[in-house]
């Protein structure tokens, strides 16, 4: 099924729309989101992407990620993908925005302005096997150490967040732990 993404200018203003595969093939700047679900003990829920994904298959990533559709708010899109990928719902809080661009091994390019959300991990999940191969939980320091030792196991954007937004990630985890008390 074809899916259109929101194209952006450098100031994060919507300037059009284009089909997802074409956007990644041409490396066009587009809007995206990432979600970090946090357990009450502070561990992050990570997903191993299905090997069938069009890029970064088999790699470990944050809890959920995706793209809003034209006319859809980023928060609504994040909630939609949480249900589609993990079969879960959770209240989400905006934490920070990131921008990155990287060429992927399969000839595609991720060029995104990403809205990063945090949420309390729900008790139950029903992962979609077309999206998610496996789930695990790690603390932020454990994740940072493992990425340092085995970076090729992880999706580019997760490595980028740990390298460039570690303090914001720490704040997001702390906020989720406080709200769980």
N, C-alpha and C positions, 0 to 999 in steps of 0.2 A: 504494500500500500504506500502510495506517495504521501509525503508529509512536507509541508512548507515550513520554513524557518523565518525568523525576523532578521532581516539584514540591518546593519547599523553603520553609522558613520563613526569617526574617531571620538566624538563627544557623546556616544551612547544614545544617539537619536535614531529612531526607526526610519529607514529610507526605502524600504521595500521588502519583498519576500522572494524566496526561491526554494526550489526543491532540495531536501536535505542532502542527498547524495551529491548533487551538483555543487552545493555550497561547500562541502568538504573537499570535493575534487578541485575546485577553483581556489580554495583557501579564503573564502569571503568572510569578513567579520560579521558575527551573528551573536544573538543573545542565548544564554544558557543558564543553568542553575546546577548546584550541587547541594546535597543534603548529607549532614552528619547526624546520625541517630546515636544517642548517648545512653548507656545503661545507668542505673542508679548508682553503681559503684565507680562510674567515670570511664568505663571502657567504651570504645567506639565500635559500632557495628560496621563491619566491612563486608563487601560482597566481592566474590570472584565472578567476573563477567563471563557469561556463557561463551564458549568457543565459537558459537554461531553468530556472534555480534559482528557487525560490518567493520569494526576496528577495535583494537585492544582486547580481543577475545582471549579469555583465559587469564587475564591480568586481574590483580586485586585493585579495588577502587573504594571510594567512600560508599556510604550506605546506598545512595541512589543519585542519579544525575540524568539530565535530559535538556530539552529545549521547549520553551513556550511556543505555541502556535500563534500566527497572526490573530489578533483580537482576544487573546487569552492572557490574563495577567501571569506574571512569573510565579507568584505564590500559588495560584490556581493550578498552573502546570506542574509545580513541584508536588502538590497534593495528588494530582492525577497520576503522575509517574510513580509515586510511592505506592499507590494502590496497584498499578499495572506491574511493577517490578517485584515488589515484596508482599503484595496482598495485605498491606497494612495501612493504618491511618495514624497520624500523630500531629498535635499542634506544632507548627513550625515558627521559628523566630529568625528574622533576618540578622546576619552577623557581619558580613562584609562583602565587598565586591572585588573581583580580581579580573585581570586581563592577561591573556597569554596567547601565544601563537607557536605551534610546533608542527613540523612535518612528521607524519607517522610512517612506519615501515612499509605500509601497503600503498603508498602514493597519495594518500589523503592528507589534509592539513586541518588541524584544529586551530581556529582563529576566533576566540570567544571573549566576550565580556560576560562574566559569570557572577550570578548572585548566589551567595553561599548562605544556607539556612542550617539551623540546628533544631533538633527536636528530641524529646524523651523517647527512647526506644520502647515500643509497645511490647506487651508480654507475648503476643502471638504473631507469627508471620506465615505466609503461604507463598513462598517465592515462585515466580514464573520461571520454569526451566528454560524457556527460550531467551530469558534475560539474565538469569542468575544460576551459576554452577554450584556455588557454595557460599556459606556465611561463616564469619569468625568474629571474634571480639578481641581487641587489643587496647591497652592504654595508649595515650599519646606518646609517652616516652618509649614504650615498647615498639610502637609503629615507627618512630623516628630511628631507633636503632636498627630495626630490620630493613628499612629502606636504605640506610647507610651500608649495610652488609650485602643486601640482595636487591638492588634497585630495579633490576629487570623483571622482577615479579609484580611490579606495581605500575598502574596507569600513569602516564605523564602528569596529568593534572593533579593527582594526589601527591606525587613527588614535588610538584611546583608549590602546592599549598604548604607542605611541610617546610620547604626551603624558604619561602617568601612571606608566609602568613602564620608562622608558628605562634606568635603571641596572640593573634586573633583566634586561632584554634583553641589555645589554652583558655582564653576568656570564655569562648563558647561552651567548652566542656564544663568549666567552673559554674557558669550560669545554669546549665542543665542539672548539675549536681545540687546546687542550692535549691532549685525549684522542686527537686525530688524529695527534699526533706519535709 
